[in-house]
Amino acid sequence: MSFSFFKPSRPKTPQELVKAVKDSLMALDTKTVAEVKALEKALEEVEKNFVIMRCMLSGDGEAEPNMDQVMQLTVEICKEDVLSLFIHKLPILGWEARKDLVHCWCILLRQREGSTYCCVQYIENHFELLDFLVVCYDNKEIALNCGNMLRECIKFPTLAKYILESTSFELFYKYVELPNFDVASDAFATFKFFDMYEKLLTSANYVTRRQSLKLLSEFLLEGPNSDIMKRYILEVRHLKVMMTLLKDSSKNIQISAFHIFKVFVANPNKPREIKVILAKNYEKLLALLCDLSAGKGAEDEQFEEEKELVIKEIERVSHLSNRG
């Protein structure tokens, strides 16, 4: 869509634009399904304001954005609680308005006043907005928009940590198996914190390490997620994280790490890089595993059996490597 389609009679100031955006979004509350024409007019007003907002944030193709105005717009959006309206009104918006909103969202979250990311700080004070975005994956009309917005959010550690530790995060287990391929793929792309998940798994904070490892273990070892697990255990960097966690000062974390580590070892189709790492660290791993104990009773017996099998397999890989 051409940005000049909805050209205002005179340029709005950031404050005027935020007021217009807020008023047009709030107007959607007063419209009913029966008032089709009124609703269409309200949605058109929102779309017009979003186009103007997009121009102010990213330029109109001819001129670069005025960064002072961008900052003023960002601050005002947070001050007037418009960020919250963006999320709560997302299901009502039309396709074009949602596209413009996602574009603006990505720019807004990156705006910083001094050392503070204004929008990130706002979301930190309204974490329920993240839960709303996660839940909205169930709505296939807006799922991809929510996915883009969430992935922008999880670039910031405080927001990523909240999503990871929230009960709504467990919904991703369901979303990655949805019959709608586009939505399921997008959900997996979002769930694939696996790249930044490493930061959480190796966090200095014990609770963060334990909780993130627990959720990862539960997810990977669930039968329906076997394909995802098979991809996960092919990556050397994931193996290295588990080996680091085997040395953790917490026994609970060591045990949880072992249950993922054993899958790397038991994989009959281990990539060469995985075999090299296991062989190279054979003696260190042997020492770690020999000291590892699950506790007492039947659970301990099973753990010891698994541990013995893991040690034998690492020993076999090491001998083959030395022979080669």
VEXSE-663838 format. One record per residue (C-alpha): residue in three letters; chain; z, x, y. Coordinates in steps of 0.1 Angstrom, whole numbers, m for minus. Each point is the difference from the previous one (the first is absolute). Example, Ala and Ser with C-alpha at 12.3 -4.5 7.8 and 13.67 -1.06 7.14 Angstrom:
<atoms>
<atom type="ALA" mol="A" z="78" x="123" y="m45"/>
<atom type="SER" mol="A" z="m7" x="14" y="34"/>
</atoms>
This chain:
<atoms>
<atom type="MET" mol="A" z="0" x="0" y="0"/>
<atom type="SER" mol="A" z="m9" x="13" y="35"/>
<atom type="PHE" mol="A" z="31" x="7" y="21"/>
<atom type="SER" mol="A" z="m18" x="m15" y="30"/>
<atom type="PHE" mol="A" z="m2" x="m34" y="m16"/>
<atom type="PHE" mol="A" z="34" x="m10" y="14"/>
<atom type="LYS" mol="A" z="m2" x="18" y="33"/>
<atom type="PRO" mol="A" z="29" x="m9" y="23"/>
<atom type="SER" mol="A" z="m7" x="m9" y="37"/>
<atom type="ARG" mol="A" z="22" x="29" y="10"/>
<atom type="PRO" mol="A" z="17" x="27" y="m21"/>
<atom type="LYS" mol="A" z="35" x="m11" y="m11"/>
<atom type="THR" mol="A" z="30" x="23" y="5"/>
<atom type="PRO" mol="A" z="18" x="9" y="m33"/>
<atom type="GLN" mol="A" z="28" x="m24" y="10"/>
<atom type="GLU" mol="A" z="m24" x="m28" y="7"/>
<atom type="LEU" mol="A" z="m18" x="6" y="m32"/>
<atom type="VAL" mol="A" z="32" x="0" y="m21"/>
<atom type="LYS" mol="A" z="10" x="m33" y="16"/>
<atom type="ALA" mol="A" z="m34" x="m15" y="m8"/>
<atom type="VAL" mol="A" z="1" x="12" y="m36"/>
<atom type="LYS" mol="A" z="35" x="m13" y="m4"/>
<atom type="ASP" mol="A" z="m8" x="m34" y="15"/>
<atom type="SER" mol="A" z="m31" x="m4" y="m21"/>
<atom type="LEU" mol="A" z="19" x="9" y="m32"/>
<atom type="MET" mol="A" z="29" x="m23" y="9"/>
<atom type="ALA" mol="A" z="m25" x="m28" y="6"/>
<atom type="LEU" mol="A" z="m9" x="0" y="m37"/>
<atom type="ASP" mol="A" z="35" x="m15" y="m6"/>
<atom type="THR" mol="A" z="m8" x="m32" y="18"/>
<atom type="LYS" mol="A" z="m32" x="m7" y="m18"/>
<atom type="THR" mol="A" z="m3" x="m22" y="m31"/>
<atom type="VAL" mol="A" z="m26" x="m1" y="m26"/>
<atom type="ALA" mol="A" z="m11" x="m34" y="13"/>
<atom type="GLU" mol="A" z="m7" x="15" y="34"/>
<atom type="VAL" mol="A" z="m30" x="20" y="m13"/>
<atom type="LYS" mol="A" z="m17" x="5" y="34"/>
<atom type="ALA" mol="A" z="33" x="10" y="17"/>
<atom type="LEU" mol="A" z="7" x="25" y="m28"/>
<atom type="GLU" mol="A" z="m35" x="14" y="3"/>
<atom type="LYS" mol="A" z="4" x="5" y="37"/>
<atom type="ALA" mol="A" z="34" x="17" y="m5"/>
<atom type="LEU" mol="A" z="m14" x="24" y="m26"/>
<atom type="GLU" mol="A" z="m29" x="7" y="23"/>
<atom type="GLU" mol="A" z="24" x="10" y="28"/>
<atom type="VAL" mol="A" z="19" x="23" y="m24"/>
<atom type="GLU" mol="A" z="m33" x="16" y="m10"/>
<atom type="LYS" mol="A" z="m10" x="5" y="36"/>
<atom type="ASN" mol="A" z="33" x="17" y="8"/>
<atom type="PHE" mol="A" z="m2" x="22" y="m31"/>
<atom type="VAL" mol="A" z="m34" x="13" y="11"/>
<atom type="ILE" mol="A" z="13" x="8" y="34"/>
<atom type="MET" mol="A" z="30" x="17" y="m16"/>
<atom type="ARG" mol="A" z="m22" x="20" y="m23"/>
<atom type="CYS" mol="A" z="m21" x="12" y="30"/>
<atom type="MET" mol="A" z="31" x="11" y="19"/>
<atom type="LEU" mol="A" z="13" x="19" y="m30"/>
<atom type="SER" mol="A" z="m32" x="17" y="m12"/>
<atom type="GLY" mol="A" z="m25" x="m3" y="28"/>
<atom type="ASP" mol="A" z="m31" x="m21" y="4"/>
<atom type="GLY" mol="A" z="m26" x="24" y="m13"/>
<atom type="GLU" mol="A" z="m8" x="12" y="35"/>
<atom type="ALA" mol="A" z="34" x="12" y="13"/>
<atom type="GLU" mol="A" z="29" x="16" y="m17"/>
<atom type="PRO" mol="A" z="33" x="m20" y="0"/>
<atom type="ASN" mol="A" z="25" x="6" y="28"/>
<atom type="MET" mol="A" z="30" x="16" y="m18"/>
<atom type="ASP" mol="A" z="24" x="m12" y="26"/>
<atom type="GLN" mol="A" z="m11" x="m36" y="m6"/>
<atom type="VAL" mol="A" z="1" x="6" y="m37"/>
<atom type="MET" mol="A" z="37" x="11" y="3"/>
<atom type="GLN" mol="A" z="8" x="m29" y="23"/>
<atom type="LEU" mol="A" z="m16" x="m25" y="m24"/>
<atom type="THR" mol="A" z="19" x="15" y="m29"/>
<atom type="VAL" mol="A" z="34" x="m2" y="17"/>
<atom type="GLU" mol="A" z="m7" x="m35" y="13"/>
<atom type="ILE" mol="A" z="m10" x="m12" y="m35"/>
<atom type="CYS" mol="A" z="33" x="12" y="m14"/>
<atom type="LYS" mol="A" z="20" x="m13" y="29"/>
<atom type="GLU" mol="A" z="m15" x="m35" y="m3"/>
<atom type="ASP" mol="A" z="3" x="m2" y="m38"/>
<atom type="VAL" mol="A" z="m38" x="m3" y="m3"/>
<atom type="LEU" mol="A" z="1" x="24" y="m30"/>
<atom type="SER" mol="A" z="19" x="m26" y="m19"/>
<atom type="LEU" mol="A" z="m25" x="m27" y="9"/>
<atom type="PHE" mol="A" z="m29" x="22" y="m12"/>
<atom type="ILE" mol="A" z="14" x="m1" y="m35"/>
<atom type="HIS" mol="A" z="13" x="m35" y="m2"/>
<atom type="LYS" mol="A" z="m32" x="m15" y="14"/>
<atom type="LEU" mol="A" z="m23" x="21" y="m22"/>
<atom type="PRO" mol="A" z="m5" x="m27" y="m27"/>
<atom type="ILE" mol="A" z="m13" x="m25" y="27"/>
<atom type="LEU" mol="A" z="m25" x="24" y="17"/>
<atom type="GLY" mol="A" z="m37" x="1" y="m7"/>
<atom type="TRP" mol="A" z="m18" x="29" y="m16"/>
<atom type="GLU" mol="A" z="m12" x="16" y="32"/>
<atom type="ALA" mol="A" z="34" x="m3" y="17"/>
<atom type="ARG" mol="A" z="17" x="16" y="m31"/>
<atom type="LYS" mol="A" z="m25" x="29" y="0"/>
<atom type="ASP" mol="A" z="7" x="7" y="37"/>
<atom type="LEU" mol="A" z="38" x="m3" y="m5"/>
<atom type="VAL" mol="A" z="0" x="25" y="m29"/>
<atom type="HIS" mol="A" z="m20" x="24" y="22"/>
<atom type="CYS" mol="A" z="25" x="m4" y="29"/>
<atom type="TRP" mol="A" z="30" x="2" y="m24"/>
<atom type="CYS" mol="A" z="m11" x="35" y="m12"/>
<atom type="ILE" mol="A" z="m3" x="13" y="36"/>
<atom type="LEU" mol="A" z="33" x="m17" y="12"/>
<atom type="LEU" mol="A" z="21" x="15" y="m27"/>
<atom type="ARG" mol="A" z="m11" x="36" y="10"/>
<atom type="GLN" mol="A" z="10" x="m4" y="36"/>
<atom type="ARG" mol="A" z="30" x="21" y="10"/>
<atom type="GLU" mol="A" z="22" x="0" y="31"/>
<atom type="GLY" mol="A" z="17" x="33" y="1"/>
<atom type="SER" mol="A" z="12" x="6" y="m36"/>
<atom type="THR" mol="A" z="1" x="m37" y="m8"/>
<atom type="TYR" mol="A" z="m27" x="m20" y="m18"/>
<atom type="CYS" mol="A" z="6" x="m33" y="18"/>
<atom type="CYS" mol="A" z="m15" x="m23" y="m26"/>
<atom type="VAL" mol="A" z="16" x="18" y="m29"/>
<atom type="GLN" mol="A" z="33" x="m3" y="17"/>
<atom type="TYR" mol="A" z="m6" x="m37" y="5"/>
<atom type="ILE" mol="A" z="m8" x="m5" y="m37"/>
<atom type="GLU" mol="A" z="32" x="20" y="m9"/>
<atom type="ASN" mol="A" z="19" x="m26" y="18"/>
<atom type="HIS" mol="A" z="m20" x="m28" y="m17"/>
<atom type="PHE" mol="A" z="m5" x="12" y="m35"/>
<atom type="GLU" mol="A" z="m6" x="m35" y="m12"/>
<atom type="LEU" mol="A" z="m35" x="3" y="15"/>
<atom type="LEU" mol="A" z="m8" x="26" y="m28"/>
<atom type="ASP" mol="A" z="12" x="m25" y="m26"/>
<atom type="PHE" mol="A" z="m22" x="m26" y="14"/>
<atom type="LEU" mol="A" z="m31" x="23" y="m2"/>
<atom type="VAL" mol="A" z="8" x="8" y="m36"/>
<atom type="VAL" mol="A" z="5" x="m36" y="m10"/>
<atom type="CYS" mol="A" z="m34" x="m9" y="17"/>
<atom type="TYR" mol="A" z="m18" x="20" y="m27"/>
<atom type="ASP" mol="A" z="2" x="m33" y="m19"/>
<atom type="ASN" mol="A" z="m23" x="m16" y="25"/>
<atom type="LYS" mol="A" z="m35" x="14" y="m9"/>
<atom type="GLU" mol="A" z="m14" x="m11" y="34"/>
<atom type="ILE" mol="A" z="22" x="26" y="18"/>
<atom type="ALA" mol="A" z="10" x="24" y="m28"/>
<atom type="LEU" mol="A" z="m24" x="28" y="11"/>
<atom type="ASN" mol="A" z="11" x="m3" y="36"/>
<atom type="CYS" mol="A" z="37" x="2" y="m11"/>
<atom type="GLY" mol="A" z="m9" x="30" y="m21"/>
<atom type="ASN" mol="A" z="m15" x="19" y="29"/>
<atom type="MET" mol="A" z="30" x="m8" y="22"/>
<atom type="LEU" mol="A" z="25" x="10" y="m26"/>
<atom type="ARG" mol="A" z="m18" x="33" y="m7"/>
<atom type="GLU" mol="A" z="3" x="8" y="37"/>
<atom type="CYS" mol="A" z="37" x="m8" y="m2"/>
<atom type="ILE" mol="A" z="8" x="22" y="m29"/>
<atom type="LYS" mol="A" z="m13" x="31" y="18"/>
<atom type="PHE" mol="A" z="34" x="m1" y="17"/>
<atom type="PRO" mol="A" z="29" x="11" y="m23"/>
<atom type="THR" mol="A" z="25" x="m26" y="12"/>
<atom type="LEU" mol="A" z="m24" x="m29" y="m6"/>
<atom type="ALA" mol="A" z="m11" x="14" y="m34"/>
<atom type="LYS" mol="A" z="36" x="5" y="m11"/>
<atom type="TYR" mol="A" z="8" x="m37" y="9"/>
<atom type="ILE" mol="A" z="m29" x="m14" y="m19"/>
<atom type="LEU" mol="A" z="8" x="22" y="m30"/>
<atom type="GLU" mol="A" z="36" x="m11" y="m1"/>
<atom type="SER" mol="A" z="m6" x="m37" y="8"/>
<atom type="THR" mol="A" z="m1" x="m27" y="m27"/>
<atom type="SER" mol="A" z="m35" x="m10" y="12"/>
<atom type="PHE" mol="A" z="m14" x="34" y="m11"/>
<atom type="GLU" mol="A" z="3" x="m12" y="m36"/>
<atom type="LEU" mol="A" z="m27" x="m25" y="8"/>
<atom type="PHE" mol="A" z="m25" x="28" y="m1"/>
<atom type="TYR" mol="A" z="5" x="1" y="m38"/>
<atom type="LYS" mol="A" z="m15" x="m35" y="0"/>
<atom type="TYR" mol="A" z="m27" x="6" y="26"/>
<atom type="VAL" mol="A" z="m16" x="30" y="m17"/>
<atom type="GLU" mol="A" z="m8" x="m24" y="m29"/>
<atom type="LEU" mol="A" z="m14" x="m29" y="20"/>
<atom type="PRO" mol="A" z="m33" x="m14" y="m13"/>
<atom type="ASN" mol="A" z="m16" x="5" y="34"/>
<atom type="PHE" mol="A" z="m14" x="36" y="m4"/>
<atom type="ASP" mol="A" z="m1" x="7" y="38"/>
<atom type="VAL" mol="A" z="35" x="m11" y="6"/>
<atom type="ALA" mol="A" z="14" x="18" y="m31"/>
<atom type="SER" mol="A" z="m18" x="32" y="10"/>
<atom type="ASP" mol="A" z="13" x="m3" y="35"/>
<atom type="ALA" mol="A" z="35" x="m6" y="m13"/>
<atom type="PHE" mol="A" z="m3" x="31" y="m21"/>
<atom type="ALA" mol="A" z="m12" x="21" y="29"/>
<atom type="THR" mol="A" z="30" x="m11" y="19"/>
<atom type="PHE" mol="A" z="24" x="5" y="m29"/>
<atom type="LYS" mol="A" z="m15" x="34" y="m4"/>
<atom type="PHE" mol="A" z="27" x="15" y="20"/>
<atom type="PHE" mol="A" z="m4" x="25" y="m28"/>
<atom type="ASP" mol="A" z="m13" x="24" y="27"/>
<atom type="MET" mol="A" z="29" x="m6" y="24"/>
<atom type="TYR" mol="A" z="23" x="m12" y="m28"/>
<atom type="GLU" mol="A" z="6" x="37" y="m7"/>
<atom type="LYS" mol="A" z="19" x="3" y="32"/>
<atom type="LEU" mol="A" z="23" x="m27" y="m11"/>
<atom type="LEU" mol="A" z="5" x="14" y="m35"/>
<atom type="THR" mol="A" z="9" x="34" y="15"/>
<atom type="SER" mol="A" z="21" x="m14" y="29"/>
<atom type="ALA" mol="A" z="32" x="17" y="9"/>
<atom type="ASN" mol="A" z="16" x="m34" y="m2"/>
<atom type="TYR" mol="A" z="14" x="m7" y="m35"/>
<atom type="VAL" mol="A" z="m3" x="m38" y="3"/>
<atom type="THR" mol="A" z="m37" x="3" y="10"/>
<atom type="ARG" mol="A" z="m8" x="24" y="m28"/>
<atom type="ARG" mol="A" z="18" x="m22" y="m26"/>
<atom type="GLN" mol="A" z="m14" x="m33" y="11"/>
<atom type="SER" mol="A" z="m36" x="12" y="4"/>
<atom type="LEU" mol="A" z="1" x="17" y="m34"/>
<atom type="LYS" mol="A" z="14" x="m31" y="m16"/>
<atom type="LEU" mol="A" z="m27" x="m23" y="14"/>
<atom type="LEU" mol="A" z="m27" x="25" y="m9"/>
<atom type="SER" mol="A" z="13" x="3" y="m36"/>
<atom type="GLU" mol="A" z="3" x="m38" y="m4"/>
<atom type="PHE" mol="A" z="m36" x="m5" y="13"/>
<atom type="LEU" mol="A" z="m17" x="28" y="m20"/>
<atom type="LEU" mol="A" z="17" x="m9" y="m33"/>
<atom type="GLU" mol="A" z="m8" x="m37" y="2"/>
<atom type="GLY" mol="A" z="m27" x="m8" y="m27"/>
<atom type="PRO" mol="A" z="m24" x="m18" y="24"/>
<atom type="ASN" mol="A" z="m1" x="31" y="23"/>
<atom type="SER" mol="A" z="m11" x="24" y="m28"/>
<atom type="ASP" mol="A" z="m34" x="7" y="18"/>
<atom type="ILE" mol="A" z="18" x="10" y="32"/>
<atom type="MET" mol="A" z="24" x="22" y="m20"/>
<atom type="LYS" mol="A" z="m29" x="17" y="m17"/>
<atom type="ARG" mol="A" z="m14" x="9" y="34"/>
<atom type="TYR" mol="A" z="34" x="11" y="13"/>
<atom type="ILE" mol="A" z="7" x="25" y="m29"/>
<atom type="LEU" mol="A" z="m33" x="18" y="5"/>
<atom type="GLU" mol="A" z="12" x="14" y="34"/>
<atom type="VAL" mol="A" z="16" x="35" y="0"/>
<atom type="ARG" mol="A" z="19" x="m8" y="33"/>
<atom type="HIS" mol="A" z="17" x="m30" y="m16"/>
<atom type="LEU" mol="A" z="11" x="22" y="m30"/>
<atom type="LYS" mol="A" z="14" x="26" y="24"/>
<atom type="VAL" mol="A" z="21" x="m27" y="18"/>
<atom type="MET" mol="A" z="15" x="m11" y="m34"/>
<atom type="MET" mol="A" z="7" x="36" y="m10"/>
<atom type="THR" mol="A" z="19" x="4" y="34"/>
<atom type="LEU" mol="A" z="20" x="m32" y="m7"/>
<atom type="LEU" mol="A" z="10" x="13" y="m34"/>
<atom type="LYS" mol="A" z="20" x="26" y="19"/>
<atom type="ASP" mol="A" z="16" x="m25" y="23"/>
<atom type="SER" mol="A" z="38" x="2" y="4"/>
<atom type="SER" mol="A" z="3" x="m36" y="m10"/>
<atom type="LYS" mol="A" z="0" x="m7" y="m38"/>
<atom type="ASN" mol="A" z="m14" x="m36" y="6"/>
<atom type="ILE" mol="A" z="m30" x="14" y="18"/>
<atom type="GLN" mol="A" z="m5" x="27" y="m27"/>
<atom type="ILE" mol="A" z="m1" x="m27" y="m27"/>
<atom type="SER" mol="A" z="m23" x="m23" y="20"/>
<atom type="ALA" mol="A" z="m23" x="30" y="7"/>
<atom type="PHE" mol="A" z="0" x="8" y="m37"/>
<atom type="HIS" mol="A" z="m14" x="m34" y="m10"/>
<atom type="ILE" mol="A" z="m30" x="5" y="22"/>
<atom type="PHE" mol="A" z="m3" x="38" y="m8"/>
<atom type="LYS" mol="A" z="m2" x="m8" y="m37"/>
<atom type="VAL" mol="A" z="m31" x="m21" y="6"/>
<atom type="PHE" mol="A" z="m18" x="30" y="15"/>
<atom type="VAL" mol="A" z="9" x="20" y="m31"/>
<atom type="ALA" mol="A" z="m8" x="m26" y="m26"/>
<atom type="ASN" mol="A" z="m34" x="m7" y="15"/>
<atom type="PRO" mol="A" z="m25" x="9" y="m27"/>
<atom type="ASN" mol="A" z="m27" x="6" y="26"/>
<atom type="LYS" mol="A" z="19" x="24" y="23"/>
<atom type="PRO" mol="A" z="m23" x="16" y="26"/>
<atom type="ARG" mol="A" z="m2" x="38" y="m3"/>
<atom type="GLU" mol="A" z="20" x="4" y="33"/>
<atom type="ILE" mol="A" z="29" x="m20" y="m14"/>
<atom type="LYS" mol="A" z="0" x="22" y="m31"/>
<atom type="VAL" mol="A" z="0" x="31" y="21"/>
<atom type="ILE" mol="A" z="30" x="m12" y="20"/>
<atom type="LEU" mol="A" z="20" x="m9" y="m31"/>
<atom type="ALA" mol="A" z="m8" x="33" y="m18"/>
<atom type="LYS" mol="A" z="8" x="21" y="31"/>
<atom type="ASN" mol="A" z="34" x="m18" y="4"/>
<atom type="TYR" mol="A" z="9" x="m2" y="m37"/>
<atom type="GLU" mol="A" z="32" x="20" y="1"/>
<atom type="LYS" mol="A" z="13" x="m17" y="32"/>
<atom type="LEU" mol="A" z="m8" x="m34" y="m14"/>
<atom type="LEU" mol="A" z="17" x="8" y="m33"/>
<atom type="ALA" mol="A" z="32" x="11" y="17"/>
<atom type="LEU" mol="A" z="0" x="m32" y="22"/>
<atom type="LEU" mol="A" z="m7" x="m23" y="m29"/>
<atom type="CYS" mol="A" z="26" x="16" y="m23"/>
<atom type="ASP" mol="A" z="27" x="m7" y="26"/>
<atom type="LEU" mol="A" z="m11" x="m36" y="5"/>
<atom type="SER" mol="A" z="20" x="m27" y="m17"/>
<atom type="ALA" mol="A" z="m2" x="m38" y="4"/>
<atom type="GLY" mol="A" z="36" x="m8" y="m10"/>
<atom type="LYS" mol="A" z="14" x="m16" y="m32"/>
<atom type="GLY" mol="A" z="m11" x="m25" y="m26"/>
<atom type="ALA" mol="A" z="m34" x="m12" y="m13"/>
<atom type="GLU" mol="A" z="m16" x="6" y="34"/>
<atom type="ASP" mol="A" z="10" x="36" y="m1"/>
<atom type="GLU" mol="A" z="m15" x="4" y="m36"/>
<atom type="GLN" mol="A" z="m33" x="m14" y="12"/>
<atom type="PHE" mol="A" z="0" x="22" y="30"/>
<atom type="GLU" mol="A" z="7" x="31" y="m21"/>
<atom type="GLU" mol="A" z="m28" x="m9" y="m24"/>
<atom type="GLU" mol="A" z="m24" x="m4" y="30"/>
<atom type="LYS" mol="A" z="12" x="33" y="15"/>
<atom type="GLU" mol="A" z="m6" x="18" y="m32"/>
<atom type="LEU" mol="A" z="m35" x="m13" y="m3"/>
<atom type="VAL" mol="A" z="m7" x="10" y="37"/>
<atom type="ILE" mol="A" z="13" x="35" y="m6"/>
<atom type="LYS" mol="A" z="m21" x="4" y="m32"/>
<atom type="GLU" mol="A" z="m31" x="m11" y="19"/>
<atom type="ILE" mol="A" z="6" x="24" y="29"/>
<atom type="GLU" mol="A" z="6" x="28" y="m25"/>
<atom type="ARG" mol="A" z="m33" x="m9" y="m17"/>
<atom type="VAL" mol="A" z="m19" x="0" y="33"/>
<atom type="SER" mol="A" z="16" x="33" y="9"/>
<atom type="HIS" mol="A" z="m9" x="17" y="m33"/>
<atom type="LEU" mol="A" z="m36" x="m13" y="3"/>
<atom type="SER" mol="A" z="m2" x="13" y="35"/>
<atom type="ASN" mol="A" z="13" x="35" y="m10"/>
<atom type="ARG" mol="A" z="m24" x="1" y="m29"/>
<atom type="GLY" mol="A" z="m29" x="m8" y="24"/>
</atoms>
